Amino acid sequence: MAAAAGPLRGLVRCSQLVAAGRFGGLPRRRFHGSAAAAAQVTVRDALNQALDEELERDEKVFLLGEEVAQYDGAYKISRGLWKKYGDKRIIDTPISEMGFTGIAVGAAMAGLRPVCEFMTFNFSMQAIDQIINSAAKTYYMSSGLVPVPIVFRGPNGASAGVAAQHSQCFASWYGHCPGLKVVSPWNSEDAKGLLKAAIRDNNPVVMLENELMYGVPFELSEEVLSKDFVVPIGKAKVEKQGTHITIVSHSRPVGHCLEAAAVLAKDGVDCEVCVFVLSFHENPH
């Protein structure tokens, strides 16, 4: 029981209720699920593939942010893209989130599809007016006449040794703002598929990544490795099938939930683990 201390205590209590017959026969739900594996790809490389494929697919797509071009990105997400697409598609900006976010939002209103990278979402607070009052509201306030197809992406939440100003999680903040679609991938499949879907979406999308997951490899199927693969925004995904209880999470904690499910399985509790979309505010169009 010691292994179930802290966050697992409540789940063990659920196992006791299951054993007592309190949660029998819950209806199963249908979600998108992962296919058979073909290759191992890190979350970092999955994001890089998504950017590369969408830059190649649509000349209106471009990436801007601090150190995204010549330095290949602070976390190497944009590795090799500046050499391939040049200064007009991969743009290094000054250290001014308020400035380059405003440029990106204006470009989206003018018909381009910018991907605006924040070195950490903590710094997106410098540009909160452009994100919340301009990007999120314009599609609605124009009655669908002016779409704002922009992606705000970068690492969010706690990492290792990055101190107080780099460690906050803004999932709840952005998830409560009408006009924004907010996604938070866990594995490489989610990262690639959601980023591609976000770039193609006519709504502004906030993509909250996790720095600690960038170097983690996951198995991907041939379907996911295809350039046509996208994960539809607004649909949850089952990471583990189960019949007794459902555990729902997003981003890095999904891994903790899978570990919790393994602990509960020893007590005879069959857990379903699902990844969900944080927020889905569809604008009129």
N, C-alpha and C positions, 0 to 999 in steps of 0.2 A: 504493500500500500504506500510505502515511502516514495516509490517512483511516481506516484500520482499526486504528489503534493503540489500546492500552488495552483496554476491554471487548470490542472487535470482533476482537481478535487470535485468540481461540479460535474465533470463527465463521469467520474466514478459513481457519484450519486445517481446519475442517469442509469448507469449499469445496474445499480441495485433496484431501481424502479422497473427496469426491463425484466430483471430476474423475477420480480414480484408480479409480472404480468400487466403492468400499468400502461405500457406503450406497444402492445402487440398489434400487428395488422395495419400499420400506417401505410397510406397509399404511396406508391412509387411515382416519381416524376421523371419526365423525359427531358434530357439536356444534351447538348453537344458533348461528345467524348473524344478522347485521344485515340488515334489509330496505331497500328503496329509500327515498331521502330525500324528505321533504316540507317540513321547516322546520329552521332552525338554532336550537339551544337551548344555552345554556351549562350546564355542570355545576351551577352554583349554582341556576339556574332550574329545572333538572330535579329537583333535590332539593326545591326549594320546591313544585313541582307535586305531587310524590309526597306530601309532608306534607299539603298542602291537600286532595288527593283522599282520603287515608285519614282525615283528621279529619272530612271531610264524610260519608264512607261509614260510619264506626263511631263512635258517641258515647263509646265507652270509650277511644278514643285521645286522649292529651294529650301536650304537649311541655313539658319543664321544663329549666332550665339558667340559666346566668349571661347576662343581657342578651338573652334570646331574645324577650322580649315588647315592651316599649315602644321599645327600641333596634333592634328587628328582627333581632337576632342580631349577634354580633361580625363575622361574615362575610356577613351579610344573607341567610342561608339561610331564615330565618323571616319574611322581609319581608312585611308586610301581614296576617299570620296573627292577631296579637293584636287588631287592629281588627275582624277578621272573626269570631273565635271567643271573644274575651273572656278575662278573668282566670282563669276556671276551667279553660280548655283550654290556654292558653299562659301559663306561669307563670315569672316571674322569681324566681330564688333568690339567697340570700346567697352570698358567695364561700366556700363550704364543700362541697367535693366529697363528703366523707365523709357529710355530713348529707343533701344532696338526692339522692344516689345511694341511700342507705338508704331514704329516703321512696319513691323510684321502685320499688325492689325490693319493698318492702312493698305498694305499690299493685298491682303485677303479681301478687303472691301472692293479693291480695284480688279479682282478677278484672278489673282495668283493663289497658290496653295503653299503658304510658308509653314515650315516646321521650326518653331522657336524653342531653342534649347536653353534651359536654365542650368547653370553649373550645380545648383542645388535649389530646390523649391523654396527654401528659406529666403532666397534672394528675390523670389517672385513677388514678395511683399512690396518691393520697390516699384513694381509695375501693376499693382492691384487695381488701380482705376482703369487702366487699359484693358485688363482681362475681364473685370466684372461689369463695368459700366459701358464699355465700347464693344468688345468682342461678344460678350454673352448676350447683350440686349439688342444689338442692331438688327439682327434677323427678325426678331419679334416686332420691334418698333417700326420697321419698314414694311410690315405686313407680308414678309417673305420676299420682298423685292431686292433686298441687299443681303445675300448670304455672306457669311464670314467663315470660309473653309480654312481654319487654322488649327494647328496642333501645338500645344504647349507641353513640352516633355522634359524630363530630367529626373535625377534621384530625389526621393522623398523619404522622410523618416530617419530613424536612428541608424548610424553606421558604427564603425569602430574608431574611437579616439578622435572624433571630429568636433567635439566640444558643443556648447549650448546653441550657438548660432547656426549650426549645420545639422541639427538633430531632430527638429520638430516634424511631426506628421500633419500634413494639411488636407488629408482625405476628407475629414468632416467639414472643414472650411469650404472647400470647393464643391463638395457634394451637396451643400445646402444652397447653392447659387443657381437660380433658374436661368436657363439658356446655355448651360454648359453640360456636355457629356463628360463624365469622369470615369476613367478606367484605371485599373491597378493590376498589372500582370504578375503572375507568379513564375511560371516556367518559360522555356524558350518558345514553345508553341503559342502561348498567350502573347508573349512579347512581339513576335513577328506578326501574327495574325491581327492583333488589335492595332498595332501601329499602322499597318497597311490600310485597315478599315478606317482608322482615324483620319489618315491623309486624304482618303477618297470622300469622306463625309463633308457635307455642306455646312454642318454645324461646328462651332468651336469645340475642340476636344482637349481635355486636360489628361495627360498620361503620366501617372505617378509610378515611377520605377523605384527599385530598391538597390542601392549601391552594393550591398552585400551579396546580391544575387548575380551581378554582372559576370563573374567568373565561374559560375556554377554550370556544369554541362547537363543537358537533358537529351534523351533520345527523341529524335524526330522521324516521322514517317515520310515516305515519298510524297504523299499528299501535301504535307506541311512544307516540304522543301520546294514545291512547285511555286512558280511565280504567280499563279492564279489563286493561291490560298489566302483567305482572309478569315478572321474570327468575327462573326456578326456582333456588333455592339448591342447590348441590351439582353443578351442571353447568357444564363449561367452555364457552367460545365461541371460534370461529375468527374472528379479525379479518382474516386474510389467508390465502387458500388457497395451498398449496404441495405439492410432491411429493418434494423431496429431504430436507430436515431440518425438524424442528419446534422452534421457540423458544417457551418458555412463561414467562409473567411475570404480574404484577398491578400495579394502580395506575399511577402515572406512567411507570414503566419500560417499559410496553407501547409507548408512543410511541417510546422509544429502540430497542426491538426492531424496530418497523416501519422505522425509519431504517436499522438494521443490515441488514434484509432487502433494502432498496433498494440498499445498497452491495454485498451479496453477489450480487444479481441481475446486476450488471455483470460478475461472474465466471462467470455461467452457473448459479448456484445458486438454485433455486426454493424459497424458505423458506415454511413454514407458521408463522403467528404465532397463538398461543392465549392467551386470558385464563383463569386458573384461580381456583377458590375456595380460599382459604387453608386452611380447616379446616372439617370437617363432622362434629361429634360429636352424633349423634342420641340424644336421651334416650328412655327407654322411656315409652310411653303406650298 
